[in-house]
Amino acid sequence: MNKFKVICTIGPASLNDKVLLGLKLRNVDFLRINLSHTPKSDIERIIKFLVRYNIEIIIDTEGPQVRTGLESEI
């Protein structure tokens, strides 16, 4: 049993069947989406594309920009 997990950051160049099938065949455990470099308008489309590969998805948020509470309180 492996004691490590493999995380691959997904970018525009890797959003295709050839690359993602290769990652799946190499037993990648997680696909990471870096929101620092991903337009908000693309997030839903990317996630819908990635779920087809049955690999867990990690959303890496921009820490300083993550806010909680009511907008009026921020």
C-alpha positions as CSV (number, residue, x, y, z in Angstrom):
1,M,0.0,0.0,0.0
2,N,1.4,3.4,-1.0
3,K,2.0,5.9,1.8
4,F,1.9,8.8,-0.6
5,K,-0.6,10.4,-3.0
6,V,0.1,12.0,-6.3
7,I,-1.4,15.4,-7.1
8,C,-1.2,17.0,-10.6
9,T,-2.0,20.6,-11.2
10,I,-4.3,20.9,-14.3
11,G,-3.8,23.8,-16.6
12,P,-5.1,24.8,-20.1
13,A,-2.4,22.6,-21.8
14,S,-3.5,19.5,-19.9
15,L,-7.3,19.8,-20.4
16,N,-7.4,17.1,-23.1
17,D,-8.2,13.4,-23.3
18,K,-4.7,12.3,-24.1
19,V,-3.1,14.0,-21.1
20,L,-5.9,13.1,-18.6
21,L,-6.1,9.5,-19.7
22,G,-2.3,9.3,-19.3
23,L,-2.6,10.6,-15.8
24,K,-5.3,8.2,-14.9
25,L,-3.2,5.3,-16.3
26,R,-0.3,6.5,-14.1
27,N,-2.6,6.3,-11.0
28,V,-2.7,10.0,-10.2
29,D,-4.8,10.4,-7.1
30,F,-5.9,14.1,-7.4
31,L,-6.3,16.7,-10.1
32,R,-5.7,20.2,-8.7
33,I,-7.2,23.4,-10.1
34,N,-5.3,26.5,-9.1
35,L,-7.9,29.3,-8.8
36,S,-5.1,31.9,-8.9
37,H,-4.7,31.2,-12.6
38,T,-8.2,30.1,-13.5
39,P,-10.9,32.6,-14.6
40,K,-14.1,32.2,-12.6
41,S,-16.0,31.8,-15.8
42,D,-14.1,28.7,-16.6
43,I,-14.3,26.8,-13.3
44,E,-17.6,25.0,-13.9
45,R,-16.7,23.9,-17.4
46,I,-13.3,22.6,-16.3
47,I,-14.9,20.6,-13.4
48,K,-17.5,19.1,-15.6
49,F,-14.8,18.0,-18.0
50,L,-12.6,16.5,-15.3
51,V,-15.3,14.5,-13.5
52,R,-15.4,12.2,-16.5
53,Y,-12.0,10.7,-15.5
54,N,-13.1,9.6,-12.1
55,I,-10.1,11.2,-10.4
56,E,-10.7,13.3,-7.2
57,I,-10.5,17.1,-7.8
58,I,-8.8,19.6,-5.5
59,I,-9.8,23.2,-5.7
60,D,-6.9,25.4,-4.5
61,T,-8.4,28.7,-3.6
62,E,-6.6,32.0,-3.3
63,G,-6.1,32.1,0.5
64,P,-6.0,35.9,1.0
65,Q,-9.1,36.2,-1.1
66,V,-11.3,33.6,0.6
67,R,-13.9,35.4,2.7
68,T,-16.6,34.2,5.0
69,G,-19.6,35.9,6.5
70,L,-22.0,38.4,5.0
71,E,-20.7,40.6,2.2
72,S,-21.6,43.7,4.2
73,E,-19.3,42.5,7.0
74,I,-16.3,42.2,4.8
